[in-house]
Amino acid sequence: MNTQTNHKIRVDVSTSYIEDQSKPDEGRFVFSYTITILNEGTVAAKLMTRHWVITDANGKVQEVRGDGVVGEQPHLQPGQGFRYSSGAVIETPIGAMQGSYQMVTDDGLHFDAEIAPFRLAKPGLLH
């Protein structure tokens, strides 16, 4: 069994800066992100837990672990997707997030769906 083909979860991310909730003078920069999770494999899988690593421009790291996403543990059939939005607060106008979803197939195989690093950045910054 080729687990690379059978268990293929694609994660797409879009981010935006939430100006009206941010307070730059107080070191509070609020971002929203929308995640689309697509099961591109051949086996159904359920998202059990999440692990995020959020890093600001000062190198401060926050780790977030928990069950599911936005209170749900989506069960994705092959070809099915799930989209949700959430947020992150960091102390600098630029940061990054990365992580993984811990998945389990209908036949009990556990695997991680990696989330590639993505930027959190206030618009108009040169770096």
C-alpha positions in Angstrom: 0.0 0.0 0.0 1.4 3.4 -1.0 0.5 5.7 1.9 1.7 8.7 -0.1 -1.1 8.1 -2.5 -3.7 6.6 -0.2 -3.2 9.2 2.5 -2.8 12.6 0.8 -4.2 15.6 2.5 -3.6 19.0 0.9 -3.8 22.1 3.0 -4.3 25.5 1.4 -4.1 28.8 3.4 -5.1 32.4 2.9 -4.4 35.1 5.5 -5.5 38.6 6.2 -4.6 41.3 8.7 -7.4 42.5 11.0 -6.7 46.2 11.4 -9.7 47.0 13.6 -8.7 44.4 16.2 -5.0 45.2 16.1 -3.2 47.7 18.4 0.3 48.2 16.9 1.2 50.7 19.7 0.6 47.9 22.2 2.3 45.1 20.2 -0.9 43.4 19.2 -1.3 42.3 15.6 -4.3 40.2 14.8 -4.5 38.0 11.7 -7.2 35.7 10.4 -6.5 32.7 8.3 -8.8 30.5 6.2 -7.7 26.9 5.8 -9.0 24.5 3.1 -8.3 20.9 3.8 -8.7 18.5 0.8 -8.5 14.7 0.9 -6.6 14.0 -2.3 -6.0 10.4 -1.3 -8.0 7.2 -1.9 -8.9 6.5 1.8 -11.3 8.4 4.1 -9.6 10.2 7.0 -10.7 12.1 10.1 -8.9 15.1 11.5 -8.3 14.3 15.2 -6.0 16.9 16.5 -4.0 20.0 15.5 -0.6 21.4 16.3 0.4 24.9 15.4 3.7 26.7 15.8 3.3 30.5 15.6 6.5 32.6 15.5 6.7 36.4 15.5 9.5 38.5 14.1 11.2 38.6 17.6 11.5 34.9 17.6 8.7 34.4 20.2 7.1 31.0 19.7 3.6 30.0 20.6 2.5 26.4 20.3 -1.2 25.5 20.1 -2.4 21.9 20.4 -6.0 20.7 20.6 -8.7 18.5 19.4 -10.1 19.1 15.9 -10.5 22.5 14.4 -13.1 25.2 15.3 -14.8 22.6 17.5 -15.1 20.0 14.7 -13.3 16.8 13.7 -14.1 16.7 10.0 -14.3 13.2 8.4 -13.2 13.6 4.8 -14.0 11.1 2.1 -11.7 10.9 -0.9 -12.2 14.1 -2.9 -13.9 15.9 -0.1 -12.8 19.1 1.5 -13.4 21.2 4.6 -12.9 24.9 5.1 -12.7 26.9 8.3 -11.4 30.3 9.5 -9.6 31.1 12.7 -7.1 33.7 14.0 -3.8 34.4 15.6 -2.4 37.3 17.6 1.3 38.1 17.6 3.4 40.9 18.9 5.0 42.0 15.6 3.6 43.0 12.2 5.2 40.0 10.6 5.2 36.4 11.7 4.8 32.8 10.4 2.7 29.8 11.2 3.2 26.1 10.4 2.0 22.9 11.9 0.2 19.6 11.3 -3.1 17.9 11.6 -3.1 14.4 13.1 -5.3 12.3 11.0 -6.7 8.7 11.3 -8.1 6.6 8.5 -11.3 4.6 8.7 -9.1 1.5 9.1 -7.2 3.0 12.1 -3.9 4.2 10.5 -2.6 7.4 12.0 -0.7 9.9 10.0 0.3 13.6 10.0 -0.9 16.0 7.4 1.9 18.7 7.4 1.0 22.4 7.0 3.8 24.2 5.3 5.0 27.5 6.8 3.0 30.6 5.8 3.4 34.3 6.5 1.4 36.6 8.7 2.2 40.1 7.5 0.6 43.5 7.9 0.0 44.9 4.4 2.4 47.6 3.2 5.6 46.2 4.8 8.7 45.9 2.7 10.1 42.7 4.2 
